[in-house]
């Protein structure tokens, strides 16, 4: 009976309906075949035998970005890419995802070993170590670099500032954090100018301190540099003209030339400031650190400053 009913059902369809039904069946089979073969994502070679997948910014129009619009499809294609790259002997995989496509990250949770490494601007960067060995991918941003400028004028006065907050001492030398790609000499000259309005030039490095567990639980390297400035001369009196420091608005409550004797009292009174005591001792003994610029052997890389003990 069932065969007769089925036969009757087919025969009752018009030729057009029958063609449309067959077309749908063929299309469905093709989709299943395409889904069963997952293509890998476009990637580029990176350093240390790694590969990088860069997810493009989301299109501004209403068009679809195919693999990047579905967390599930994106995950499957990432898995296929990982499998391929393992066979190619690659060490690690990196994925750069812009905020406009952040939704695809949700589908990657189930991939073992894939994790966030860091973020810059509006780009999140994920990584996966693909070798059956200890992970060799270094942590990101283990240190921050700070600089302090020690400037003493011809009147034997030290350029000092007092911050709006966290005033552990009455006076401290101006300074702050170096910016990305900024040499120590550039950083200390900039910080001194910003905090005091005094333009001075790097002369030498005196010492540096290495501390752990600071901002963002990162380590800190703080370099104290000796600075010098050109003092103008009053043509009428022949006396040196020393510019008055101006405190940076919103950051510094006071900036001044502090007599050296008074500054020494500040860093030695009470529990004192052991680090600055060492700095001043090195300055007195002229135990400074010289700097030389050396050309890099790596093509395209700019020259680097090296620092060494003076003779």
N, C-alpha and C positions, 0 to 999 in steps of 0.2 A: 504494500500500500504506500509506504513512504517513497519508494522509487517512482511510483506512478504520480504521486503528488509533486515530487521534485521535478519530474519531466514536464508536468503540466505547467509548473511555475515558469520554467525556462521558455517553453514554447509561447507562453502568454506575453512575453516581452517583445516589443517591437525591435526591428533591426538596429535602430538608433540607440535604444535603451541597452541592448545587448553589447553594442560597441563601447558605450560609455562605461559599462560595468567592467568589461575586459580591460579597458584603459586604466581604470582605477586600480584594478588588481596588479597590473604590470608596474604602475607607478609605486604602489605600496611595496612590491618586491624590491624595486630598485632602491628605495629609501632604506629598507632593512639592510641591503648589501652595503650601502654607503656608510650606515651607522656601525656596521660590524668591522669596517676598516677605518680606524681613526688616524687621521693624518697628523704629523708632528707640526709644531709651531715653528715659524721662522726664528732663527737664532743667529748670533754672530760669535765668532771666536773671541775669547778674552785671554788675559794673561794666565800663566801657570796652568795651561791645559784646561781652562774652564770655558763654559759657554754662557751667553747672556741672552735672555728673552726680554725684549722691550715691548711692553704693551703700549700702543699708541693712545694719544688723547682721544676722548670720546668725540665722535663727530657732532658738529653743531646742528646738522639737519636731523630729520626724523629717520634717516636710513639706519639699517642694522649694521653692527660691526661684527657680525657672524660669531666667531669663537669668543670674542671679548664681551658679548652681551649676555651670555649664559654661564653662570658659575659651574654648572654641571658639565657642559661641553668643554669649557676651558680646562677644568680639572682633568678630563679624559685626555685632552691633547697634551697637557703638561706631562701626564703619566707616560704617554707614548713618546714624548721627547726625551724624558728621563731614561726610558728603556733604550732608546737609540743611542743616546750619549754614553750610557754605560758600556754598550757594545763597542763604541768608538774609543774607549779608554779615557774618557774625560774625567777630570778630578772633581769638579763642582759645577753646580748650576746656580745662576743668578737670575732673578726675575724683577724687573722694574715696573711698578704699577703706579700710574698717576691717580690722583684723587678722583678724577672723573670716571675711572673704571674700578674704584675700590671694591665694588660689589663682588668682583670675581674672586677676591681673596677668600671669601667665605667658603667657596668650594674646595679650597686647597687644604683645609684643616685636616682631612683624612690622610694626606700624604705623609708617611713617616719621615721624620728628620728635617722636613721643610720648616723654616722658621724665619722670623723677622731678623734682619741684621741691623738696619738703621733707616732713617728717613732724612731726606734733604729737601727743603722747600715743599713742594706738593708731590714728591715722589717717594713711595715706600719701596725699600729694597729687601727682597727675601733671598735666602740662600739655602743650598742643600749640598752637603758633602757626599759624594757618590762612591768613594772608595771604601773598601772594607778595612780601613785603618783608622788610626786616631785622626780626628778632624784637625786640619791644618789651617782653617779659615780664622784669621786673627779677629779679636774683639775690635769693635769700632770705637774710635775716640777715647783711648785710654788715658790721655793726658790733656790738660790745658796749659798754656804758656802765659806767664805773667812777666811784666817788666817793671822795674823801678828806676827812676833817674836821680842820681846824686849830683847836684850842681852847686858848687861853692864859688861865690863871686870874689872880686878883688878886695872886698871889705872883710873877708873871712866869714861870710854868712852863708847858711845853707838854705836852699829853696825848699820850703815845706808847705804842706797843705793840711787842712782838717776837714774830714768828710762830714756830710750831713748826718750820717748814721755810722754806728759801730766805731766810735772813737775810743780805741783802746789806749791811745797815747795822745798827749796834747798836740803833738806835731808828728807828721810822717812825711817821707819823701813821696812825690807824685808818681803815679804809675797806674797800670791796669793790664788788661788782657791783650795779647797780640791777636791780630786778625788773621784769617786764613791767607796763606801765601805772603805774609809780611815778615821781613827780616827783623831780627831783634833790634838792630840799630834804628830802623824805620819806626818800629813800634814804640820804642822809648822816646824818641823825638816827638812823635805824634801825641802820645799820652801827656807828656810834660806841657806841650803847647796847648792842648785842650783843657787841661786842669788849671793852668796858671797863666796862659797867654804869653809865656816866655819862650822865645825861639832859641834853641840850643842844639849843638851837634854832638853826636856820639864820639867819645874819645877812646874808651876801653871798657872791658867788662871787669868787674871786681870779684864777683862770686855768684853762685846760684844755689838755691835751696830746693830739695826734692821732698814733697809732702804728699801724703795719701789720704783718701777719704774726704775730699773737699766737694765742691759743687757737682751735683749729679753723681756723687760718690766716685768721682774721677780723681786721678792723681794730678798734682800741680808742680810745675817747675817754674820757679820765680828767679829771674835774672836781675841783678843790680848792676847798672852800668854807670860809669862816670861820664859826665857831660861837660862841655865847655861852651862858652858863648863869647861872642865878640862884643866888647864894651866900647861904646862911643866915648869920645873925649870932648868936653866943653872947650871950645876954642878960646873963650874969654878967660876962664879960670884954669884950664888945663886939667880939671878934675874928671875922673871917670863918670860917665852917665850910666847908671844902672836902672833898667826899666822896673817899674813896680808891677808885681804879679797881680793878676785879676782872677778871682775864683770862678770856676765854671758853674754857670747857673744850673740849679737842679741837682748837682752832684757834690759840689765842694762848698763848705760854709765859710772857709777862710783860706787865704794863700798869703804867704809872707816870707821875707828874708829873715831867718832866725840866726842870731849870733851863734857861732860854732860852739862856744862854751855852754850856752843855754841848751843847744840841741844835745850835747853830750850828757848834760844833766837829765834831760828827758829820757834818754835810752838807758841810763844807769840807775835812776832812782827807783826805789821799791824793788819789785822783782826784776825790773829792767827789761831790755829787749836784746836777748843774747845774740840774735842774728845780726842786728844792726851794729852791735858792739864789735862783732867780728869784721863786718864790712869796714867800719871806721879804722880798725886796727890794720887791715890790709891796705887801706888808702894811705895811712901814715907811713907804713913800711914800703909803699910803692910796689906792692905785690899784686899787680894787675894782670889781666889776661889780654893778650894781643889778638888782633883779628886780621885774617888774610882772605881774599876772595880767590877761589880756585875754579878753574874750568872743569865742567863735568865730562866724563868720558862717554856718557850716554847721549846719543844724538838728539838734539832738540831741547835738552834740559838746560836751564839757565845755570850760571855759575853759583857756587855755594860759598857761604862764609865758614871758615874754620877758625876755631879759637884755641889758643895755646898759651902756656905760661911764658911770660916775658923773661929774658935773660937778666 
